[in-house]
Amino acid sequence: MQFETQGARTSTEFAHFDAEARAWMSRDLPAIRSRLLQTGLPQDCEWHPNGFAVAKVDWETPFSTVRVHVWPSALRVVFPAHPPVHSHDRHITSFVLGGQYEDVLYRVEPAIASDSKAVQRYDVRKPPARGAVSGDTLVASDEFVCVSELERRLVPAHAWHAIPAGVAHETLMTTGQFCVTLAVKGAPLGHGWEFVVDQPGLPERLISRRQLTDQERMEVWKEVVPHLESVLEDSSFD
């Protein structure tokens, strides 16, 4: 994997986090699977602006956030104003519970505004608390960049997927593709790590989220259950 992290310290921290997250999921996956099968998706499950369902697990874990991400094969609610190329303000390690996950990593290099290939970097401003504002705010920075493809990754069921903080990437999950992952997120690293890239000159804007309706939640969960049931307790975690 050709990660371009922001220095040796970040690379070391990511490797440590990734190892801890994999060890926890490897050890506790049978219990996690059983609990998910008992509880289903929570009422506050949300649509991410890029078209997948996000459900935070509602029990205590060793990590700041553990979520189930679902890309249903048919049902998608997408917010077109949200740019697909983005980074995160924390490290993330995931286990693909079912289906397959596909993404592309990007190299982001400084550019000048007059460059015909330049796009603008927009910082992601989080709401002060979940529920205070329904979504994130994208705020234009004064940085212009050029983005080029670095690596495409196709991750099958029962395999690992990880992304360090600050690494630009794009999820490639078209309608018809299904995937469900268990995602472990590290602690936030602070301002400047999470951003999107988009055409220059866009105003500050709120990218809304909304909860799944009861009908949507049932439809998504119906597709997830067979994949959870297929994750055997003696699964290999190579």
N, C-alpha and C positions, 0 to 999 in steps of 0.2 A: 504494500500500500504506500503510495507516494504522498504522505501527509506533509504539508508545509506548515509546521507549527511556528509560533512566534518565539523561537529561541530554545536553547537546550533545557532551561528550567521547565518550560511548558511541556516539552517532549517527555521529560522524566516524570513530571506530575501526571501526565496522561497515561503513561505506561503503568504507573502505580495504581491509578484509579481503575484502569481497564482490567488489571489483574484481580483487584478486589471485587469488582462487579461480576466478573466471570466466576470467581470462586463462590460468591454468594448465590448466584443463580444456579450454578451447577449443583450446589448442595441442597438448595431449598426449592428447586423447580417442582418436584412432585407435590409439595405442600401448597405452593403458589397456584399450581394448576387446579388442585382440588378446591381451594378456596374460591378461585374464579368461577369454577363450575357451580359452586353453591350459591354465589352472590349475583352472578351475571354482571352486566354493565351498570354502573351507578346512575342515579337520576341526573346527576350534573355532568354527564358525558357530553363533550362539545365537539362541534365540527371545527377542525383546523382550517384556516383560510385556503390552504392548498388542497383540501378535499379529502381528508381522512379523519376518522373519529378518534378522539383522545379521551381516555378514561384514567384518572388517577386512582391508584389502589388506596382503599380507605382503612388500611391497617398499618401499624408501625413497622418500619424497615430500617436498616442501618444507613440508608442514603436519604438525601434531601428530597428526592422525588423519584417515584417508580410509577410508570404509566403503561397502559396497554394502548397500542396504536393499531388501528384497523383501517385498511384500504379495502372496502367492499368491492366485489366484482362488478356490481351494477349501480348500487345506490351511492351517489357522490353529491355533496353540496360544496361547491367551490366558490370562492370570492375572487373574481377575476382581477381585481385591483392589487392583489398581493403578489409581489414579484417572486418567481420560483427560486432564483439563486440567492442563497442566504447562508448565514453562519449562526452559531449559538454562543451564548456567554458562559457555557459550561461544557465539560466533557460528557459524552453519551456513549454507553455501550448497550447493545440490544441483542436479544436472542430471538431468532425467527421461529415462532411457534407453528406457523403454517403458511403455505403459499411460498412466494419468493419476493425478495426485495431488490429493487434496482435503483442505483443512483449514479451520479457523475460528480467527480471532484474537479475543482477549478483552481487554476493559478490566477491570482489577482496582483496586477502590477501597476505602479503609478503611471498616470497619463496626464496630458494637458487637455483642457476643455475643448480646444479646437481640433483635437484628433478625431477623425471620422468614426473610429471604433470605440471611442471613450464612452463610458457610462458613469453615472454618479453613484457614490456610496451614500446610503441613507441609514442612519443609526436607528435602532429599535428601542423605543422608550416603553418600558413596562408600566402597567397600572400599579399604584401603590399597594393594592391588595386585590386578590382575585374577587371579582364581583363588583369592585368599585367602578371599573369601566369595562365594557364588554369588548376587549380587544387590545391590540398594541398600536402605538402611534409611531409612524415613520417620519423621521426628521432629517432633512437634507443636510449633509456635511459639506465642507468645502473641498472634498477630495474627489478627483476624477481618476478612474482606473480603466485598465483593459483586462478583460477576462478571457482566459483560454482554457480549453479542456485539458485536464491532466490525466484522469483515469476514469474508466467506467467500471462499475462493480455490479455483479449479479450474485446475490446471496440466496442460496436455497434454504428450504425448510430445515430446521434443527441445526442451523449454523449461526455463527457470530457476525455481528455488524457493529462497527464503532466509528465515531467521528470526534476528533479533538475540538475543543473550543476554538473559535476564530477561523476555522477552515471552511471556505466557501464550497457549497455543494448544492445539488438539485436532485430531488426525488423524481424518478421516472416511472410513475405508476399510472399507466393509461387505463381507461375504462375497459373492463374485462379481466384485468389482472387482480388477483386477490393476495393480500398479505396481512398477517397479524403478528405483531412483535411485542415482546416484553422489554421495555426501555428503562434503563437505570441512568439517572442524571446526577452529575456531581454538583458541588456547591458553586454558585455563581462566582465568576472571576472578576466581575466589576464592569464598569462602563467601557465601551469601545470594542468589546469582543463580539457582540451580536449586531449584525448589519445585513442589509439587502443591497443589491445593485439593480438600478433601473435607469430608464432614460433620464437625461438631465433636466433640471428645472421644474420638477414636480413640487407642488405645495405640500406642506405638512398635512398628513391625513391619518385618520383612524381606520385600522383594518378590523372590521367587526368580526365577532364570533357569535355563535348561538348554540344553545343546547339542542341535542337531538330530541325530536318528539318521541313519545312513547312508541308509536308505530315504527319510526326509524330505528329506535334502539332495539326493538324486538327483531326487526329484519336483519340488522347487522349481527346481533347475537346469534341468530339462527345459523348464520354462515360460519361463525367463529367456533361454535361448540364442537363439530366433528374434528377440527384441527387440534383443539385442546385435548380431546379424548385420545388422539393418536400420539401424543407426546408421552412415550412410555417412561416409566420410572427408571429404567436402565438405559435411557438414551445416552448416546456417546456425545461427549462435549469436546471433541478434538478441535 
